[in-house]
Amino acid sequence: MTRASKPPAPPAPPADADVATRLATVRGVIDAAAHAVGRDPAGVSLVAVSKVQPVEKIRAALEAGQRVFGENRVQEAKAKWPELKARYPDVELHLIGPLQTNKVKDAVALFDVIQTVDRERLAEALAAEGKRQGRLPRLLVEVNTGEEAQKAGIAPADVPAFLAACRDSHGLEIAGLMAIPPAEEEPAMHFALLADLARKAGLAEVSMGMSGDYDLAVRMGATQVRVGTALFGERLKPATEAAPEPIHEGAEAGEG
Ligand SMILES: *Cc1c(COP(=O)(O)O)cnc(C)c1O
């Protein structure tokens, strides 16, 4: 069902297209969107969101040359990626889902980028674990652009202070900002807000845009788009993004 307030979805590959064809289609859409606004397409990274997808599809994407992937749960990523990373050492793995502090150790060991830094206690835990392991993923701060009560992320007005706390209190370098706009709203204003917050903070990375709107996100300044279903087809299991997210520091125990 389409809503009048939503932008038209980017051109989709045929339903029966294989992963390599889908990849080429999505990359073509990204390149065209970048050119349309005078940007270098090389400045936009395609994060292939492989959560819940069968490993054969991930392998097909790897064989087609895709190297940047996103997963939203630490446990799921830990079950499937160490083997794939051993085979394809230049893979760049992004965590795009909520991170509980009791999963920080695994996340720091496995991921190359963590896009969902969203509270000071997590920043503190990441800094400590980075010292312990002598490795720290690149970090993005998640922004709750829609100020939705149930959603993780820093409120837009609090972003400058949170970035300062990450840097000054925890010694963390933040590479950019990430947002998931409210599902029912026109994403353009959220994309504009996120790009503006990043620009004002002097941050290079802007992660925004999913299967339904990544072309718009690129036109509005995304340096990373997170695309799942347009690349891999519909997810077979229920979407795991419905899993409980840590809103309060006390609510962290449950992730599987
Ligand atoms: C699942 C997910 C995506 C990809 O969504 P699609 O609509 O399948 O492209 C992007 N970002 C986040 C944070 C996600 O959880």
PDBQT file of the ligand as one rigid body, heavy atoms in Angstrom, charges set to zero:
ROOT
HETATM    1  C1  LIG A 301      16.282  -3.912   8.169  1.00  0.00    +0.000 C 
HETATM    2  C2  LIG A 301      16.957  -2.591   8.186  1.00  0.00    +0.000 A 
HETATM    3  C3  LIG A 301      17.279  -1.907   6.988  1.00  0.00    +0.000 A 
HETATM    4  C4  LIG A 301      16.943  -2.439   5.608  1.00  0.00    +0.000 C 
HETATM    5  O1  LIG A 301      15.583  -2.359   5.362  1.00  0.00    +0.000 OA
HETATM    6  P1  LIG A 301      15.000  -2.714   3.896  1.00  0.00    +0.000 P 
HETATM    7  O2  LIG A 301      13.718  -1.998   3.863  1.00  0.00    +0.000 OA
HETATM    8  O3  LIG A 301      14.866  -4.188   3.831  1.00  0.00    +0.000 OA
HETATM    9  O4  LIG A 301      15.965  -2.177   2.898  1.00  0.00    +0.000 OA
HETATM   10  C5  LIG A 301      17.945  -0.705   7.108  1.00  0.00    +0.000 A 
HETATM   11  N1  LIG A 301      18.289  -0.182   8.310  1.00  0.00    +0.000 NA
HETATM   12  C6  LIG A 301      17.990  -0.799   9.461  1.00  0.00    +0.000 A 
HETATM   13  C7  LIG A 301      18.387  -0.167  10.744  1.00  0.00    +0.000 C 
HETATM   14  C8  LIG A 301      17.318  -2.012   9.448  1.00  0.00    +0.000 A 
HETATM   15  O5  LIG A 301      17.028  -2.623  10.613  1.00  0.00    +0.000 OA
ENDROOT
TORSDOF 0
